[in-house]
Protein backbone atom coordinates (compact mmCIF):
# COMPACT_ATOMS: atom_id res chain seq x y z
CA UNK A 1 0.00 0.00 0.00
CA UNK A 2 1.12 3.53 -0.73
CA UNK A 3 0.31 6.24 1.77
CA UNK A 4 1.13 9.79 0.81
CA UNK A 5 0.22 13.38 1.58
CA UNK A 6 -0.19 16.28 -0.80
CA UNK A 7 0.34 19.84 0.39
CA UNK A 8 -1.60 23.12 0.23
CA UNK A 9 -1.75 24.64 -3.25
CA UNK A 10 -1.05 21.40 -5.11
CA UNK A 11 -3.44 20.13 -7.78
CA UNK A 12 -5.07 16.94 -6.45
CA UNK A 13 -5.25 15.03 -9.75
CA UNK A 14 -1.73 16.01 -10.82
CA UNK A 15 -0.48 15.14 -7.33
CA UNK A 16 -1.96 11.64 -7.58
CA UNK A 17 -0.25 11.20 -10.95
CA UNK A 18 3.05 12.36 -9.42
CA UNK A 19 2.69 9.75 -6.65
CA UNK A 20 2.15 7.02 -9.25
CA UNK A 21 5.19 8.16 -11.21
CA UNK A 22 7.40 8.45 -8.10
CA UNK A 23 6.38 4.98 -6.90
CA UNK A 24 6.50 3.46 -10.42
CA UNK A 25 2.96 2.16 -9.81
CA UNK A 26 1.31 0.71 -12.92
CA UNK A 27 -2.12 -0.28 -11.58
CA UNK A 28 -4.07 0.17 -8.39
CA UNK A 29 -7.08 1.32 -6.45
CA UNK A 30 -7.46 4.61 -4.63
CA UNK A 31 -9.12 3.54 -1.39
CA UNK A 32 -9.08 6.83 0.48
CA UNK A 33 -8.54 10.55 0.13
CA UNK A 34 -9.02 12.71 3.21
CA UNK A 35 -8.48 16.45 3.20
CA UNK A 36 -9.79 19.75 1.91
CA UNK A 37 -9.85 21.88 -1.23
CA UNK A 38 -9.85 25.60 -2.04
CA UNK A 39 -11.37 24.94 -5.45
CA UNK A 40 -12.94 21.83 -6.96
CA UNK A 41 -13.65 20.96 -10.58
CA UNK A 42 -15.91 17.94 -11.01
CA UNK A 43 -17.39 16.41 -14.15
CA UNK A 44 -21.00 15.51 -13.53
CA UNK A 45 -23.06 12.65 -14.99
CA UNK A 46 -24.18 14.82 -17.92
CA UNK A 47 -20.53 15.32 -19.00
CA UNK A 48 -20.33 18.95 -17.91
CA UNK A 49 -17.78 20.40 -15.51
CA UNK A 50 -18.94 22.16 -12.34
CA UNK A 51 -16.73 24.54 -10.38
CA UNK A 52 -16.91 24.90 -6.59
CA UNK A 53 -15.22 27.54 -4.45
CA UNK A 54 -14.03 26.48 -1.00
CA UNK A 55 -13.15 25.82 1.59
CA UNK A 56 -14.46 22.32 0.83
CA UNK A 57 -14.03 19.07 2.76
CA UNK A 58 -13.25 15.88 0.86
CA UNK A 59 -15.80 13.48 2.36
CA UNK A 60 -15.09 10.46 0.17
CA UNK A 61 -13.08 9.41 -2.86
CA UNK A 62 -12.24 6.20 -4.65
CA UNK A 63 -11.03 5.15 -8.04
CA UNK A 64 -8.68 3.22 -10.25
CA UNK A 65 -5.25 4.24 -11.44
CA UNK A 66 -3.19 2.96 -14.34
CA UNK A 67 -0.11 3.96 -16.26
CA UNK A 68 -2.32 5.66 -18.83
CA UNK A 69 -5.03 7.25 -16.74
CA UNK A 70 -6.65 8.05 -13.43
CA UNK A 71 -10.37 7.57 -12.79
CA UNK A 72 -11.45 9.04 -9.46
CA UNK A 73 -14.90 9.87 -8.14
CA UNK A 74 -14.97 12.32 -5.27
CA UNK A 75 -17.54 13.82 -2.92
CA UNK A 76 -17.02 17.23 -1.36
CA UNK A 77 -18.99 19.26 1.18
CA UNK A 78 -19.25 23.02 1.48
CA UNK A 79 -19.38 25.15 4.64
CA UNK A 80 -23.13 24.42 4.96
CA UNK A 81 -22.63 20.66 4.77
CA UNK A 82 -24.10 20.36 1.28
CA UNK A 83 -22.48 17.44 -0.53
CA UNK A 84 -21.60 17.34 -4.23
CA UNK A 85 -19.91 14.63 -6.21
CA UNK A 86 -18.48 13.75 -9.56
CA UNK A 87 -15.43 12.79 -11.56
CA UNK A 88 -12.17 14.41 -10.38
CA UNK A 89 -10.80 16.86 -12.94
CA UNK A 90 -7.64 18.97 -13.08
CA UNK A 91 -7.87 22.23 -11.17
CA UNK A 92 -8.76 20.90 -7.70
CA UNK A 93 -6.46 22.94 -5.45
CA UNK A 94 -5.65 21.51 -2.03
CA UNK A 95 -6.53 23.75 0.92
CA UNK A 96 -4.83 22.15 3.95
CA UNK A 97 -3.96 18.57 3.04
CA UNK A 98 -4.84 15.51 0.97
CA UNK A 99 -3.96 12.22 2.63
CA UNK A 100 -4.07 9.46 0.01
CA UNK A 101 -4.14 5.66 0.28
CA UNK A 102 -3.52 3.55 -2.84
CA UNK A 103 -3.50 -0.26 -3.07
CA UNK A 104 -1.38 -1.76 -5.82
CA UNK A 105 -2.99 -4.32 -8.13
CA UNK A 106 -1.17 -7.40 -9.37
CA UNK A 107 -3.22 -7.23 -12.57
CA UNK A 108 -2.36 -4.60 -15.14
CA UNK A 109 -4.97 -1.94 -15.84
CA UNK A 110 -5.19 -0.02 -19.10
CA UNK A 111 -7.51 2.69 -20.34
CA UNK A 112 -8.83 2.20 -23.86
CA UNK A 113 -11.10 4.60 -25.74
CA UNK A 114 -14.65 3.24 -25.99
CA UNK A 115 -16.59 4.79 -28.87
CA UNK A 116 -19.88 3.75 -27.21
CA UNK A 117 -19.24 5.89 -24.13
CA UNK A 118 -16.90 8.51 -25.56
CA UNK A 119 -14.42 7.97 -22.72
CA UNK A 120 -11.29 5.92 -22.05
CA UNK A 121 -12.59 2.92 -20.10
CA UNK A 122 -10.87 0.37 -17.88
CA UNK A 123 -9.42 -2.80 -19.42
CA UNK A 124 -8.00 -5.38 -17.00
CA UNK A 125 -5.37 -7.81 -18.30
CA UNK A 126 -6.24 -11.30 -17.15
Secondary structure, DSSP 8 states (H G I E B T S, - for coil): -EEEEEETT-BHHHHHHHHHHHHT--EEEEEEEEEEEEEEEEE-TTS-EEEEEEEEEEEEEEEEEETTEEEEEEEEE-TT--EEEEEE-TT-EEEEEEEEEEEE-SS-EEEEEETTTTEEEEEE--
